[in-house]
Amino acid sequence: MKKLSSTLLIKRVTALLVILLAVKLVWFAAEIVFFPAEGVNHTEQRRAKPLYYRIKLTPNKAPVPQKKSPQKPAGSIRDITLLGIYKAPDITVVTVSYKGKSKVLSTGESVNGFVLDRAGNTFAIFTKGGKEYKVTLLHAKETTGGSDTHSRTPARSSVRPKQPAGEVIDAGDHKVVDRSLLEHYTQNMDDIYKNIGIKEVKKNGKIEGFRVTFVKRGTPFAQLGLRRGDVLKAVNGEPLDSYKAAFDAYKRVKDTSDMTLTIKRGNKEMELEYEIN
């Protein structure tokens, strides 16, 4: 009986050892096939940054300067020549030359980005980018301004013609005007005031037109048929009821081929017809 019990015990122990050995073999196979060779902690240590840095003791070379692409210079106030100034209670108008072309500007209008702000008797003030620029008349003496002010010195080579080029031809029911006359008076605004006088006509405080106070004999203004006492009422149907309206009409004349001037002579209203070529 005792021998039988010992044999059974040996069999059980042997079976247990076989089971443990099988489990160990299965775990070893799974570790080789499914699990990485390195642990998580070991991998993180390999990815950690080193606690030391390389320092270069030799001086650094100066960086090579990069060539900047050339920029086009912005427009300059020196490109603008002041030819004439007209000041009235409600408007300031100047005539300027820019790149060989004349322009008539009133307050607030601009040329080459420079805005007309105000004008004196011999100069005009333009603004651009928060700065002021002073330009004097072509025939005026050079004046001194601040650091942001430019004064134009008169060009000695610029000589005004005593008599304007071109002529006015009487064609009967209308007059033919040479366009070169308009160009002359646009560039020489002072010659207008020398040859003709104009004063506003008001009624109840409002301008109704402009009266001719004098016309110099032999001038193109006399050849246009204007007389002393004539009241200029409208140009091409646009009433001349303000200084701005008068100078707007003046600016448009050089771009038109026909013009109708409405005047009042005495108690009679009439129209003068002009062809511009």
HELIX and SHEET records of a PDB file:
HELIX    1   1 LYS A    2  PHE A   34  1                                  33    
HELIX    2   2 VAL A   40  ARG A   47  1                                   8    
HELIX    3   3 ILE A   77  ASP A   79  5                                   3    
HELIX    4   4 ARG A  179  GLN A  187  1                                   9    
HELIX    5   5 ASP A  190  ASN A  195  1                                   6    
HELIX    6   6 PRO A  220  GLN A  223  1                                   4    
HELIX    7   7 TYR A  243  VAL A  253  1                                  11    
SHEET    1   A 3 ILE A  80  ALA A  88  0                                        
SHEET    2   A 3 ILE A  91  TYR A  98 -1                                        
SHEET    3   A 3 LYS A 101  SER A 106 -1                                        
SHEET    1   B 4 SER A 110  VAL A 111  0                                        
SHEET    2   B 4 PHE A 114  ALA A 119 -1                                        
SHEET    3   B 4 PHE A 123  LYS A 128 -1                                        
SHEET    4   B 4 LYS A 131  THR A 136 -1                                        
SHEET    1   C 7 VAL A 168  ASP A 170  0                                        
SHEET    2   C 7 LYS A 175  VAL A 177 -1                                        
SHEET    3   C 7 LYS A 268  ILE A 276  1                                        
SHEET    4   C 7 ASP A 258  ARG A 265 -1                                        
SHEET    5   C 7 VAL A 231  VAL A 235 -1                                        
SHEET    6   C 7 LYS A 206  VAL A 215 -1                                        
SHEET    7   C 7 ILE A 196  LYS A 203 -1                                        
SHEET    1   D 6 VAL A 168  ASP A 170  0                                        
SHEET    2   D 6 LYS A 175  VAL A 177 -1                                        
SHEET    3   D 6 LYS A 268  ILE A 276  1                                        
SHEET    4   D 6 ASP A 258  ARG A 265 -1                                        
SHEET    5   D 6 VAL A 231  VAL A 235 -1                                        
SHEET    6   D 6 GLU A 238  PRO A 239 -1                                        
END                                                                             
